[in-house]
Amino acid sequence: MSGFHYAEGELCAEGVPLSRVAREFGTPAYVYSRAAIEANFRAFDAALAPLPRLVCYAMKANPNLAVLSVLARLGCGFDIVSGGELARVLAAGGDPGKVVFSGVGKRADEMAAALRAGIRCFNVESEPELDRLAAVAAAAGARAPVSFRVNPDVDPRTHPYISTGLKENKFGVDFAAAPALYRRAASLPSIRVVGIDMHIGSQITELAPYREALVKLLALVDALAADGIRLEHVDVGGGLGIRYRDESPVPLPAYAAMLRELARDRPQTLVFEPGRRLVGDAGVLLARVEYLKRGEGRNFAIVDAAMNDLLRPALYDAWHPVDAVRPRESPVDTWQIVGPVCESADFLARDRDLALAPGDLLAIGAAGAYAMAMSSNYNARPRACEVLVDGERAHLVRRRERVEDLFAGESIAP
Ligand SMILES: *Cc1c(COP(=O)(O)O)cnc(C)c1O
């Protein structure tokens, strides 16, 4: 269920033709399908039944309040990486008791805010972070719930920029150092040891790295238990990939079967941190063709969205599907889909066979995750609006930025 389909020759989000979204809200626009987000969450959660579990959406993938609210109402928790993300969860009505706080660089004020909110767990990534958290909790008269993110040193075989579980990555604590850290944490009065976690990378399409990492993680859980340190939860992270082009994502039943096999008869709750898998295919970036520029051997379709709206192609050489909202029969040409930004890296798609005319609408697919979330104002481009479609209704869930918004915080020095 992706939420997007053709009806009467036009691409629709659920019951709403995308041309209507463009007419009402303009382009470029991110368009999300509520039904698709809900279906993704339900499929993920149901596949894991009956394991004791908590799904914490890794909200950095798409932190719009409307998206968070849709998931919160289904009982979903959240994986946050900053105080700003915590504020978003609270503003969207999320349950702080279902929040886990990841990230290598937590500031003291962010820790204090998370303690006040009563989050479920801090995923601690280093010994100095443990010391800082212990001090912040002691000053607040609190006990901070802690899990250590251990680095299982496995290769997730994904793009190097989104691989996180290798020894050379900045994330997590070394496997060998973990037992001593746990003993220290258990001896600190302002710390309560509750779990262990890992996150080995993103857009992973193989089960084997998960299995390899989880076997190591569970062996560590057993060694800790033998040492008198009993954990309440095991957080297996996120990273499950989706199909952009021809990838074969890990089927949820296979993922769940692996977990059931390895975690059978354990008392711990399993925590999951899926990001892309819950929202990636639930959104498109809607753009309009401004110019067609034909050249010697290369044809450029210049659209009104750019690398500042969707960075993944420029950053990872990522492939996103591009479809005409109202496909024409002819003439089909091969196009480079590019934006107006002054960088040669400003491309959204390469070598696409499409029949195009100026003014046509294009839907750049699988843009529900890491699209708006990674957007910028480069070239003084206001950020696009976000629209959440729910059945026949299209809700503007973030208005388009105005140019004045971009320099509202700036001033001219005397
Ligand atoms: C980014 C991230 C995730 C989610 O990754 P996806 O590939 O979107 O599932 C989960 N956990 C942590 C700690 C992360 O940094």
The ligand as an SDF file (V2000), in Angstrom:
LIG
                    3D

 15 15  0  0  0  0  0  0  0  0999 V2000
   18.4520    7.1470   11.4240 C   0  0  0  0  0  0  0  0  0  0  0  0
   18.2830    6.2140   12.5710 C   0  0  0  0  0  0  0  0  0  0  0  0
   17.2660    5.2600   12.5630 C   0  0  0  0  0  0  0  0  0  0  0  0
   16.3340    5.0540   11.3950 C   0  0  0  0  0  0  0  0  0  0  0  0
   16.9550    4.6790   10.2290 O   0  0  0  0  0  0  0  0  0  0  0  0
   16.0410    4.2260    8.9750 P   0  0  0  0  0  0  0  0  0  0  0  0
   17.0130    3.7870    7.9820 O   0  0  0  0  0  0  0  0  0  0  0  0
   15.2700    5.4220    8.5500 O   0  0  0  0  0  0  0  0  0  0  0  0
   15.1470    3.1470    9.4780 O   0  0  0  0  0  0  0  0  0  0  0  0
   17.1110    4.4620   13.6820 C   0  0  0  0  0  0  0  0  0  0  0  0
   17.9260    4.5890   14.7540 N   0  0  0  0  0  0  0  0  0  0  0  0
   18.9210    5.4930   14.8010 C   0  0  0  0  0  0  0  0  0  0  0  0
   19.7720    5.5820   16.0140 C   0  0  0  0  0  0  0  0  0  0  0  0
   19.1310    6.3350   13.7210 C   0  0  0  0  0  0  0  0  0  0  0  0
   20.1220    7.2250   13.7610 O   0  0  0  0  0  0  0  0  0  0  0  0
  1  2  1  0
  2  3  1  0
  2 14  2  0
  3  4  1  0
  3 10  2  0
  4  5  1  0
  5  6  1  0
  6  7  2  0
  6  8  1  0
  6  9  1  0
 10 11  1  0
 11 12  2  0
 12 13  1  0
 12 14  1  0
 14 15  1  0
M  END
$$$$
